[in-house]
Amino acid sequence: MSLNQLIQLNALDLIGNQRNLANMFYLENLSNTAHLISLKSSKPFQVKGELLTPTAALLQLDGVIKNTLQMIQLGFTPPIELHTSPYVLSKAAAALMLKTYHIAMQQQWFDLLAINNHPYKAQIHLSLLQLWNEIRGYSMSAEAEKEAKGRNRLITEQRNQNSRIVSRLLIEHTNIQISKISYPFAIACNTQQLDMNKVEKTLVKLKSRMVDQLQQLNKGNLLSLQWRIQRTLPGQYYVNFLIYHSEQQPLQLPQNQEQFLNSFSESEQLIIRLDLSSVITQFIRIERDNFQGTNLEQWKVIFNSMLYPLKYYYYQSKVISAKFEYIMY
């Protein structure tokens, strides 16, 4: 599984749309590099006498740092707050992100191909060995092990839950329709001093209004409903819906934007809305006997792709969970 497969499956709504793809590629590359560095046998250079030859892990690190430099030049600052809650990122990747960001900002990187002619070759080699030991230490810590188990548990539980939902529906129905729908939240304010707990409670309230409206507009047509609110790396919120329904009637979506808008007091100057105009939809037909549609095993692959980004990061707070919640009808 990779982000490229996510693109092929038309599932970019699960990471907050195309606009967040570059951030996810950055994070995927960063995490893979941290894993390479963490391996027991990994080292920055192969050493033969006085000759230093960059390893595959160092070449990948070189790519991450150059990517970070390019993003900084384009005005993008990597979200360094990812190493703390409420974002959940692997400890080794979070530590490497801070290190690479500092190197890029200080313009402290070097040309790998010219390392053997560099006047500070020995110091560079020593610094990289220290970096390797730090990242390896993070990856082997008890905290990192606990976080990795929690991440794997989150993915496994959701995969098994969805499999039970769809299997049960296919026992009762020969064919089912799945509408995969995502909406962004638009937050307008004139102050940076936001009470994010209050904001997120409002997002959940607007999501609940959407669930109520879907139920009212599609009475007798809904079989099951799943949803999840998440936040992209730059900080935009969005909600994913997986709506399981019969093929007898087309799914009806709410159209009245005023029903999904929340205004706070004038002093707060804050407006939050579920943006109906920017909806992303995809329709998938699942057949029990698989004559023309998708079967259960194929759907499991698609749903597993939706969980793939959780391998690198997810958003979790007191109000918002990374899990898909669900209703069976």
N, C-alpha and C positions, 0 to 999 in steps of 0.2 A: 504494500500500500504506500502511496505517496500523494503529494499535492497534485501531481500531474494526473493521477487516476481520478482524483476528486474533480478535476476539470472535465475529464472525459465523461464522468457520470453526471455532469451538469448539477453539481451539488455545492456550488460556491456560496449559496445562500446560508449554508451551515457555518461559514466563517465570517459572515457579515458582508457578503457580496464581493464582486471583483475588486473593489477599491482596497480591500484588506489583503489581497493576494500577495503583494510584494512583501508586506510585513510577515505573512505566514511563511513565505519562502526563506526570508531572513532568519526566522526563528527555527525553522526546520533545519537549515544549514548549521546554525549555531548549536543546536542540540546534538546533531550528528557529529559535529566537530568535537564537542565536549565528550561525547562517548568515545571517539577515537583516542583522544588524549588520555582518557581515564583507564584505558586498557593497560594491564600489568606490564606488557612488553613494549608499550609505546614510549617513544622518545622523539625529541625534535630533529635530531641529526643522526645519521650514520657517520661514525668517526673512523677514519683510516689514516693513522699518522696525524698529520696536521690538516688533513683534508676533511671538510664538513660537507655532507650531502644531505639536503632536506628530505625528510620522510614524507609519506603520504599525509600523515596527520598535520605536519607543519604546512604543507602545501594547501590543505583545506583551511587551516587557520589563516593563512595568507589571504585566501579568498574572502573569508569572513571580514577581516580587517579592511580590505579594499572595498568591500561592499558597504561597510560602515562609513568609511571615508566618503564614498559616493553619496550616501544618504544624507550625511551632514552637509555636503556641498549643495545638495538639492533642498536643504532647509528642513530635513526630517531629523528629529532627535529620537534615537531608539528609546523606548519606554523603560528607563532604568528602574522605575518603581516596580517592574515585574518581579524583582527579587524579593518583594515583600507581599503580604496579603493586601488586597483580596485576590490578586492574580496567583494562580498556582503554577509554578514553573519548576522544573527539576533544579536541584541545588547546584549541581555542576554547571548546567547551562546558564543559570542566573549569575554565578560567579564569573564565568567566562565572558558573559555579556558586559559586565562592569569593567573587566580587564581590557577587553577589546575596545570598548567605548573610550576609556581613558587613553589608551595607546593612540587611537585615531585622533582624538581631540588635541593631544600633545604633539602630534606629528612625529611620533617616536618609532615608526616602523622603518624597515630597511628593504633593500632589494635582495631577495633570496639568492638570485643567480650570482650576485657579487659578494656573497658573504665571506668567501675566503680571502678577498682583498680588502675587507673592511678593517679600519684601524682599531675598532673596538670589538673584533670578532670574539675574543674570549669572554668579555663582559656580556655580550648578547647571548652567547651559548649558556652562560651561567644563569642569566635572567630567565631564559626559556625553560631551563631545567627546573627552576623554582616555580614557574607557572605550571608546568606539568605536574609537579608534586602537589601544588595547591589544588588543582582541579581533581586530581586523583583522590586527594584527601576528602574533598567535598562529596565525591561520588561514592566513597566507601563509608561515609559517616552513618551513624544510626538514624539520624534525621532524614538523610537522603533515602535510605532503605525503607523507612516508614512511609515517606512520601510516594515512592515508586509503587509500593504495595497498595496504597490508597488509590492511586491513579489506575492501576490495573483492575482493582475491585470496582471502581466507578464504571469503567468500560465494560467489564464482564457482566455486571448486574444489569446495565441498560440493554446490552445485547441479548441476554437471556430473557429479560422482561418483554422486549419487543417480539422475540421469537414466540413466546407464549401467547401474546396478544394476537398475532397474525395467524398462528396455528389454530387457535380457537375460532377465529373468524372463518377460516377456510373449512373447518368442520361444519359450520352452520350455513356457509354460502359457497356456491360453486365459484363465483368470481367476486372480487372486491375491487373497488377503485380507491387509490390513495392520492390525495391532493397534497403535495408538499408546498407549503406556503410560508413566506417570510415577509415580515414588515419591519422597517426601521422605526425607531422612536426619534422624533425631532424635539430637541430641548433648546428653547430660546430664553436667554436671560441677559441681564445687564450687570451681573456681578459674578466674580469668581468664588465668592464665599458661599458655596452651595452646601446645604445639608444633604449629603448623598444618601443617607438613610431615608430621608423624607422623599427625595427624588425617586429612589428605587421602590418605595412603597406605592408611589403614584404609578410607576410602570406596571407593577403587579395589578393594580386596580384597573388600569386600561386594558391589560391582557384579559382580566376577568370579564370586562364588558364585551370584549371580542368573543369570548367563549359563550357568553349568554346570547349574543346576537347570532352566532353560528347555530346555536341550538334552536332559536326561535325561527330562523329563516329556513332551516332544514329539518323540520319536525318529521320523524318517521324515516328519515333518510340516513342519519348518522349511525355508524356502527361502533366507532371508537374515536377518541380524540387524544392526541399527545401534544405537549407544548414545552418550550424551554426558552427562557430569556438569557441572553449572553451579552457580553461587552467585547468590542474589538480592541486590538492593541492600542489604537489612538484614542479610545474612550467612547466610541459610539455604541449605543445599545440597540439591540434588535430582538425580535421574538420569532421563533420557528414553530410552525404548526405541522403536524402530520394528521390529516383528516381521513379517516377510513369510512367510506360510505358506499351505498349501493349504486348500481349503474342505471337504475330506473329513472332517476331525476338528476339533472345537472346540479352541481353544488352552487348554492347561492352565497355570495360574499357581501358583507355590509358595504354600503356606499356613502352613508352620511358621515362625513368627516367630523361634524360638530359633536357627534356622540363619543368621539375618541380624543377629546381635547380637555385638558385640565389646566385652569388658570389659578394661580395663587394670588395673594393680596398684592395691591399696587406697590407696596413698599418692597416686596420681594422681586417684583418684575420678572416673574418666571412663568413660562408657558410650556407645557409638555403635551405632545400629541403622538398618537400612533398614526404614522403617515400612510394613509390608504392609497395615495397616488404612486407610491414607490414599491408596490407589492411585487414580489417575485413568486411565480407559480410554476409548478411542474406536475404533470399527471402521470401516474403509473398504474397500469391494470395488472392485477395479480390473479392468475387462474389456478384453480386446484389441479386441473389436468394439463395445463400448459399447452394449449393448441396454438394460440397466437400471442399470448401475453407473457408475463413474467411469472415464474414459479416461486415457491417458498425459498428454495436454496438461492436463487438469483437475488431475491429480495434481501436475504441475509447479507449478501455481499454489498448491496447498495446501502443498507442501514449501517453496516460496519464501516463503510467509507465515511458516513456522517459522524462517526465517533473518532475517526482518525486524528483530527486536530487535538483531541484531548490528550494524545500522546505527548504533546509539546506544551500546551497551556490550556487553562480554562479559567473562567471567572467565578468566584465564589464569595459571597458576603453573608451578612446576617439575614438579609432579605431575599437574595437571589441564590438559587441552587443551580449547579451545572447539570442536574439530572432532568430528563424528560419526565414530567408528570403526566398522568393519563386518566381518562374516564372511559368506562365501558358502558354501552347503552343496551 
